[in-house]
């Protein structure tokens, strides 16, 4: 299945480099995996061209036969395990414990009821980048995902479980930290610590665009925000660098302060549970969302 995922990613992206970025693996590693797949099949699947890669005749034939496999696998899993004992949940980076608790109480709270003597399903949370989650949901490798909105994948149903306005995060030693309010002029001299390319599709593009419309065309400084230590270190060691997070994300960190953006319509961080639209998981998510009051879109 991993080789098939890689093959389909290259077909969809049109280049090995773009597919590697989508899959979040190195380009040489992806090229090697494609070569191994070709060796197992005994035929070349791609030829390089000025536009990237193109399918060979054998590649087109292979694509016709395997592109329905992910859907067939999901159906087979559903038929074999109509009441799964374990649901795998992909969690994007930077999600706080209280958000996971809300998801746990919502999803597992619906599944812990006994059916005869058989216990309901349990959740297994695992770290999965937002860019990877749609494909893993399609292939049935995770049942639910947790990611920031907006989500660019139209095939996903989503229920918003957390919604907070973003504000400016600064280290306590920052020159602007002593001010209780900030202006757009203050922020115009600051760079914005932001997500690395591909780490938060949709959200990573939408928020800077909103800031530009509000009057702050921020220069972005990409850093791995999944690791809190690296996030704090970058802020503390760069004098003209600030970040954006909800106030609850820094409440318990004495090294950081939070200030509201100078607008009544600040960008928001909305975290959603997602599932493949039309699936049993999506129908279950819809029922949970109705009970919990989570805004839901199929």
N, C-alpha and C positions, 0 to 999 in steps of 0.2 A: 504493500500500500504506500510506503514511503516513496518508492521509485515512481509509482503512478502519480502521486501528488506532485513530484518534481517534474515529471514529464508534462503534466497538464499545466503547471505553472509556466513552463517555458513556452508552451503553445499559446497560452493566454497572453503572456507578456510580449512575446515576439523576439526577445533577446535573452541571453543567459544572464547578463548583468542585471537586467530589470527583474528577472525571476528570482535571482539570488537575493536582491534587496527585499523583495516581497516576502521571501521565505526566511529572511534574516540568517542566511548562511553565506559563507564566502563563495565568490565566483569559481575559484579553482575546485572547491569541494563539490559544487553543483555540477560542474563539467565532468568531474570524475564519476559522480553517481549516474549521470546520463550515459557515460561510456560503459559503465557496468551493466546498465539496463540493456544497451545495444548488444553487449557481449552475450548476455543471457538469451536475448531474442535471436541473435545471429544475423542481424541486419541493421544498417544505418537508419536512424530515424530523422535526423536533421542534416541539412547542409547549410553552411554559412554563406551569407550573401551581403551585399552592401547595405541592406536594410536590417540585418540581424541574422536570424536563422529562419529557414523554411523547412517544412516537412518534406521528406522524400515520399515516393509512392508508398513505400513500406510504412513510413510514419503516418501517412493519411489512413492507411488500412488499419494500423494499430489503434489510432485515435477513434475510428468508427466503432471498433469492437470494445474498447475499454471505457469510453466516456460515461457509460451508464453504470459502471461498477460501483461508484460511491453511493448512488441511490439504492442499488440492489443490496449493498452491504447494510445500509440503514434498515431496509425492509427485513432483511434476514435477522438482524439483531432484535428488531421489534417483535418478529414472529417467535423467536427462540426465548425471549425474556420479556413477556408482556408486562411484568411487574419487576423492574430491575431492582436489585438490592443496593446498588451503588450508582450514584450519578456524579459524573466528573464535571467540575465547574472550572472553566478557565478564568483567571483573574489577571487583569492588566496591572501594570506597575503603579505604585503610589496609592493603592486603595487602603483606606484606614480600617482598623479593627471594628469600629462601630458599624461601618457599612457592611462588612462581612457578617456581622451579627444580625443585622436586619435581613440580609439575604438568607442566612441560615434559618432564622425564625420563620421567615415566610415560606421558603421552599420545603425545608425539612419539617416544619411545623404542620404542613399539609400531608406529609408522607409518613409521619410517625404513627398514625393510627393503625391499629392491628387489623389485619384481614384474616379472620380465623385465628390461627396460632402463628401466622407468618408476620414478622415485623415489616414495617414499611421501609422504603429506600433511605439511604444515608447520602450525604454530600461529601465529596472529596475535592477540596479546593487545591488548585495547582496554578503556578505562575505561568501565564501564557500571554505573550505580547498581543496588543490589540490588532496589529496587522495580520497576525496568524489566525486569530479566532474564527473569522468567517469560514475559512477553508476547513478548519478542524470541525466546526459545527456541521458543515456540509457532509463531511466524511464520517460523521458519527464518533469521532475520537473524543469530543467533549459534548455534553448534553446541553449545558448552558454556558454563557460567557458573561463576564462583567467588564464593561468598557465605558469610556466617556462618549457622550453624544456631542456632535452629530456622528452617526454611523453611516458610512458611505455605501455599505452593502445592502441593496434593496431586498435581498432574500431573507432578511432577519426580522422577526418580531421582537419588540422590545418593551420593557416596563421600567419606568424611571423609579429608582429606589432612593436616590439621594439628589438633592438640588440645593446648591448654595451659591451666593454671589462670590466672585473672585475679588481679592484685594491685593495690595502690594505687600510683599514680604521682604524685610530688610534685616541684616544682622544688627545687633544692638550698637555696634561701633560705627555704623554708617552715618555719614553727615546728615541725612534726612530723617534718621530714626528719632531725633528729639522733637520733630514736628508732629502734632496730633492730626493735622490734615495736610494733604498734598495737592498740588495743582498740576495741570497738564504741562505747564512750563517747567516745574520741578522735574517731572518725569522725562521731558524731552532731552535732558542731558544724560539719561540713564540707558544702558543696554538691558535687554530682557533675557534672563536665563530661561531657556525654553527647551522643548523636546527635540531630541535628535530626529533626523529625517526617518520617516517610516514608523516611529514609535507610537504615535497617536493619530492615525489617519482621521481626517475630518475635523476633529477637535483642534489639532495643532495648526491647521490652516484657518479655521473659523475664528478663533479668539484674536489672533493678530489682525485679521481683517476688521473685526469689530472695533478694536483699539484704534486702528487707522481712521475709521469712520467717526470715532469720538474725538480725534485730535492728536493721538499719539502714534506716530509711525515708528514703532520701536525697531531698533537694530537687534536682531536675535542672536543670542549666544547659546548654541546647542550644548547641552550637558545631559548625561544619563540621570534622569530624575527618579529612576526606580530605586536608587540607593540614597538614603537620607544623608549618610555621611558625606558623599560626594556633593550633594546638593548644598549642604551647609558650608562645606569647605570652599566651594566655588564662590558663594556669596561673601564669605569672610575674607577671602584673599583678593577680591577684585573690587576696587572702590566705587566704580560706576556701574555696578551690576545689581539689579533687583529681580524679584520673581513674582509670580502670581499664583496664589492659592487661596482656598477658603480659610476663614479665620480659625475654624476648628482644627485645621491641619497643623497649626503652629502654637495652639493654646498652651500646650505643656512643654514647649521648648524654650528654655530661658535664654538661648543664644539668638533668638529671632523675635522680631516685633511685626505686627500686622497693622496696616493702615488702609482705610477704604479708598477706592478709586474716586476721583472727583466727578462723579456722575450718579444720577439716580437709576441709570439703566446699565449697570456694570455687566460685563460678560459673566456667565454662570458656569459652574462645573456641575454637570448633570451625569450621574452614573446610572447605568441601566443594566438590567439582566436581559440577555438576549437569548433567543432560540431560533432554530430554523423554521421559517414561516410554513404553516400547514402541517407541521409535525405534531406528534403526541405531546412532546415537551412544550411546544408553543401553546397548545390548548390548555395544558396544565398551568403554564405561566399565566395565561389569561384569567383562569379561575382564581389563582392566588392573588393576582393584581386586583381583581374586583373585591376580594375580601380585605386586602391590606390597604386599599386606597392608592395603589401605585398607578399613575397614568400609563395606559397601555395602548400600543399600536400594533396591529397585526401586520 
